[in-house]
């Protein structure tokens, strides 16, 4: 779905790899790699409505598409910034923010399923689990944002690598769990 953007990120990666300063480039290449993964995740979120068989949702397919495209642009902008000036804290913070927003959109889409369930203990259990999972996801993302703020300059690149990897892992795991849980109900 985001083939053009993915190609642009690949071009940024090539420029980074061709540049001379290889020690600083490792994190920039990783950010670009995670940006491409984030575009895949954005595609998954856009496809959730049809994947889960949702007709009308709390937010329309058009609105979902607009919001997801906005966050996809954030991933592309992060890759471009990494190519031009290296990986900075603000870039990683906006990247994590966009990942968190993809999780929030996925959560809203899955909430439509629970709204259609028959009232009773099963529905209450599902609501509780969805809300618990969402709060855990948000907390994990908030912890990563705090780690960026606490990073010392000399440890910043290593910490940024870890934060980017963990941020993508948390977002992918959360969206996958939402889809799996929604399909099982």
C-alpha positions as CSV (number, residue, x, y, z in Angstrom):
1,X,0.0,0.0,0.0
2,X,2.9,2.4,0.7
3,X,5.2,1.2,-2.1
4,X,6.3,4.6,-3.2
5,X,7.1,5.7,0.4
6,X,9.0,2.4,1.0
7,X,11.1,3.0,-2.2
8,X,11.9,6.6,-0.9
9,X,13.1,5.1,2.3
10,X,15.3,2.6,0.5
11,X,16.9,5.5,-1.4
12,X,17.6,7.2,1.9
13,X,19.2,4.0,3.2
14,X,21.4,3.8,0.2
15,X,22.6,7.4,0.6
16,X,23.3,6.7,4.3
17,X,25.3,3.5,3.5
18,X,27.3,5.3,0.8
19,X,28.3,8.1,3.1
20,X,31.7,7.9,4.9
21,X,30.7,8.2,8.5
22,X,29.8,4.6,9.2
23,X,29.7,4.7,13.0
24,X,26.9,7.3,13.0
25,X,25.1,5.6,10.1
26,X,24.2,2.4,11.9
27,X,21.4,4.0,13.8
28,X,20.2,5.9,10.7
29,X,20.1,2.7,8.7
30,X,18.2,1.0,11.5
31,X,15.7,3.9,11.7
32,X,15.1,3.6,7.9
33,X,14.6,-0.2,8.3
34,X,12.1,0.4,11.1
35,X,10.4,3.1,9.0
36,X,9.8,0.5,6.3
37,X,8.5,-1.9,8.9
38,X,6.3,0.8,10.2
39,X,4.8,1.3,6.7
40,X,3.9,-2.4,6.7
41,X,2.2,-2.0,10.0
42,X,0.4,1.1,8.7
43,X,-0.9,-1.0,5.8
44,X,-2.1,-3.6,8.2
45,X,-4.0,-1.1,10.2
46,X,-5.6,0.3,7.1
47,X,-6.7,-3.2,6.1
48,X,-8.1,-4.0,9.5
49,X,-11.7,-3.0,8.6
50,X,-11.9,-5.4,5.7
51,X,-9.8,-8.1,7.4
52,X,-12.0,-8.1,10.5
53,X,-15.2,-7.8,8.4
54,X,-16.3,-4.5,9.9
55,X,-18.9,-2.7,8.0
56,X,-19.4,0.7,9.5
57,X,-16.9,1.6,12.2
58,X,-16.7,4.4,14.8
59,X,-14.2,6.0,12.4
60,X,-14.9,5.7,8.7
61,X,-12.5,3.9,6.3
62,X,-11.8,7.3,4.7
63,X,-10.9,8.9,8.1
64,X,-8.8,5.8,9.0
65,X,-6.9,6.1,5.7
66,X,-6.3,9.8,6.2
67,X,-4.9,9.3,9.7
68,X,-2.8,6.3,8.8
69,X,-1.3,8.2,5.8
70,X,-0.4,11.1,8.1
71,X,1.6,8.7,10.3
72,X,3.1,7.0,7.3
73,X,4.4,10.4,6.3
74,X,5.9,10.7,9.7
75,X,7.9,7.5,9.2
76,X,9.1,8.8,5.8
77,X,10.1,12.1,7.3
78,X,12.0,10.4,10.0
79,X,14.0,8.4,7.4
80,X,14.7,11.5,5.4
81,X,15.8,13.4,8.6
82,X,18.1,10.4,9.5
83,X,19.6,10.6,6.0
84,X,20.2,14.4,6.1
85,X,21.3,15.0,9.7
86,X,21.5,11.7,11.5
87,X,19.1,10.4,14.2
88,X,18.1,13.0,16.7
89,X,15.9,12.6,19.8
90,X,13.0,14.6,18.3
91,X,13.0,12.3,15.3
92,X,12.7,9.2,17.4
93,X,10.1,10.8,19.6
94,X,7.9,11.6,16.6
95,X,8.5,8.1,15.2
96,X,7.3,6.6,18.5
97,X,4.4,8.9,18.6
98,X,3.2,7.8,15.2
99,X,3.6,4.1,16.2
100,X,1.5,4.9,19.3
101,X,-1.2,6.5,17.1
102,X,-1.3,3.4,14.8
103,X,-2.0,1.4,18.0
104,X,-4.7,3.8,19.0
105,X,-6.4,3.6,15.6
106,X,-6.2,-0.2,15.7
107,X,-7.8,-0.2,19.2
108,X,-10.7,2.0,18.0
109,X,-11.3,-0.3,15.0
110,X,-11.4,-3.3,17.2
111,X,-13.7,-1.6,19.7
112,X,-16.4,-1.7,17.1
113,X,-16.4,-5.5,17.3
114,X,-16.9,-5.5,21.1
115,X,-19.7,-3.0,20.7
116,X,-21.6,-5.6,18.6
117,X,-21.2,-8.3,21.2
118,X,-24.2,-9.4,23.3
119,X,-24.1,-7.9,26.9
120,X,-23.0,-10.3,29.6
121,X,-19.9,-11.7,31.3
122,X,-18.1,-12.7,28.1
123,X,-18.4,-9.1,26.7
124,X,-17.2,-7.7,30.0
125,X,-14.2,-9.9,30.0
126,X,-13.4,-8.9,26.4
127,X,-13.8,-5.2,27.2
128,X,-11.5,-5.6,30.2
129,X,-8.9,-7.4,28.2
130,X,-8.9,-4.9,25.3
131,X,-8.6,-2.0,27.7
132,X,-5.9,-3.7,29.7
133,X,-3.9,-4.5,26.6
134,X,-4.2,-0.9,25.3
135,X,-3.1,0.6,28.6
136,X,-0.1,-1.8,28.7
137,X,0.8,-0.8,25.1
138,X,0.6,2.9,26.0
139,X,2.7,2.5,29.1
140,X,5.4,0.6,27.1
141,X,5.5,3.4,24.5
142,X,5.6,6.1,27.3
143,X,8.6,4.2,29.0
144,X,10.5,4.3,25.7
145,X,9.9,8.0,25.3
146,X,11.2,8.6,28.9
147,X,14.3,6.5,28.0
148,X,15.0,8.9,25.2
149,X,14.8,11.9,27.5
150,X,17.1,10.2,30.0
151,X,19.7,9.1,27.5
152,X,23.2,10.5,28.0
153,X,24.9,11.9,24.9
154,X,27.5,9.1,24.8
155,X,25.0,6.3,25.1
156,X,22.4,8.0,22.8
157,X,23.0,5.9,19.7
158,X,22.9,2.6,21.4
159,X,19.8,3.6,23.3
160,X,18.1,4.9,20.2
161,X,18.8,1.6,18.5
162,X,17.1,-0.3,21.4
163,X,14.2,2.1,21.5
164,X,13.5,1.9,17.8
165,X,13.6,-1.9,17.9
166,X,11.4,-2.1,21.1
167,X,9.0,0.5,19.7
168,X,8.4,-1.4,16.5
169,X,8.2,-4.7,18.5
170,X,5.6,-3.3,20.9
171,X,3.4,-1.8,18.1
172,X,3.6,-4.9,15.9
173,X,2.8,-7.2,18.8
174,X,-0.1,-5.0,20.0
175,X,-1.7,-4.7,16.5
176,X,-1.2,-8.5,15.8
177,X,-2.8,-9.3,19.2
178,X,-5.7,-7.1,18.5
179,X,-6.4,-8.7,15.2
180,X,-5.9,-12.2,16.6
181,X,-8.3,-11.5,19.5
182,X,-10.8,-9.8,17.3
183,X,-10.9,-12.8,14.8
184,X,-11.3,-15.2,17.7
185,X,-14.5,-13.5,18.9
